[in-house]
């Protein structure tokens, strides 16, 4: 009888949310596939009312809430989260609409293992109100970016991007809805790349050992 090697262990992922959690659900749906290289082991929020917490609980995912006002300051808030993470032992952290910036001390604990999705084609339009700013600037293409998290806001090395057209009659709301459809495809792909070791952060760059395949790229977005 020929011995067969065991499949590699799936990477343990904790997702951070502050809002409705649609990108968290997109990641959870991807992780439900038996061949996906990661699994969501917990969802953390800074808001007890976050819809993403209820959605995670409905999926049977362990949840934690660390409400900012319950702590004396940023350091105490992050320290409590780190205690929970020490117990959970994640391999990767995914920020999915988490509306707080982590300190450099926090990031250093998971350097190169934190992803964030931003609803713009970085380095354009970092921060808030991205869709209205894109419309005000008159751009013809918008989209989203998954990047490694560093101390600077939305400044980490880019892992993947997806584009959508900006239409003449777009509002911030219609553009946001169009971008969200590709966010839900792009984030699982970026997580796969990191979980499989196909991308890593080296200094201020994302280094790829294996780029997305043509089939993977086709899943992301329509031609613009």
Secondary structure, DSSP 8 states (H G I E B T S, - for coil): ----------EEEEEEESS--HHHHHHHHHHTSTT-SEEEEEEEES-TT-HHHHHHHHTT--EEE--GGGSSSHHHHHHHHHHHHHHH--SEEEESS------HHHHHHTTT-EEEEESS-TTSS-SS-HHHHHHHHT-SEEEEEEEE--SSTT-S-EEEEEEEE--TT--HHHHHHHHHHHHHHHHHHHHHHHHTTSEEEETTEEEESS---HHHHHTT----
